[in-house]
Amino acid sequence: MLTIGPRFGGAIDDAAKYFKSSLDRGLTPRAFVDEMKVKEKNIPGIGHRIKSVQNRMFASSF
């Protein structure tokens, strides 16, 4: 996966680390997402801080 460093691609780098870890542990994508939900952690690189489940009002204004 190609990213351009922490300033512009940090979330993608972090997502890649999570994806690699889950693959190494043999998790399916569903199991990975479920695990993140149980840990109450957002998956880096998926979505945007401004537009999120926690901030629906702002997201709906676009």
N, C-alpha and C positions, 0 to 999 in steps of 0.2 A: 504494500500500500504506500502510495506516495503522498507525503504531506510536506508542508513548507515550514516546519518548525513550530515552536511553542507560541509564537505571536499570532500566527494565522491558522495553524493546523494542530494546536495542542489538544483540542477535543477529539480530533480524528486519531491522533497518536494514542490518546488514552483509550479510545474505543477499540483500537487495534490490540492493545494490551489485554483488555477484557475479553475480546473475541478469541485471541490466541490462548489465553488461559482456559477459557471454557472448552475450546477445541481439544487442548491437551488433556483435559479432565474427562473428555468423552461426552460432554453435555450436548443435547440437541439445542437448536435455537430456542424452542419453547421452554426447555428446562433452564436455559440461561436467563431468559426474560423473567420466568417465575422466580428464580433465585434472586435476581435484582429487586423484584417487587417485595419479596420477603425481607430483604435487607433494607428496604426503603431507600434505594439508591437509584438515581437517574443514570441512564446509559449515556456516557459522554458521546458527543457527536451526533446524537439523535435529537432533532428538534433545536430549539433555541431558547436561551434564558428568557428573552422578552416574550416569546410566544410559548406558553407552557400550560400544562394542566392547572398549575397553581395560579396562573395569571390569564384566565380565559377572557376577561373583559378587554384587555389590551389586545389580545390575539384576534378577537372578533372585529376590531376596528380596522383591520387591513383589508 
